[in-house]
Amino acid sequence: MEPVKVERISTVAARDGFAEILNRVSFGKSRIILTRHGKDLVAVIPIEDLQHIIQKGSNCAKTTPIT
């Protein structure tokens, strides 16, 4: 399985560009991790990804490498 490419954005930058982030994730199918003080905080993912994770169970996220 290929690694999922993820962009990391600080929460400060995300606050300023929230609408753009939502559009990139919902229409462009981007995956974005929001960081605070350089540490991963939350992920913004397309709804299809979340549905897949829910259907497959919590082990799905543990087996997909993130870069």
Secondary structure, DSSP 8 states (H G I E B T S, - for coil): ---B--EEEEHHHHHHTHHHHHHHHHTT---EEEEETTEEEEEE--HHHHHHHHHH-THHHHHS-B-
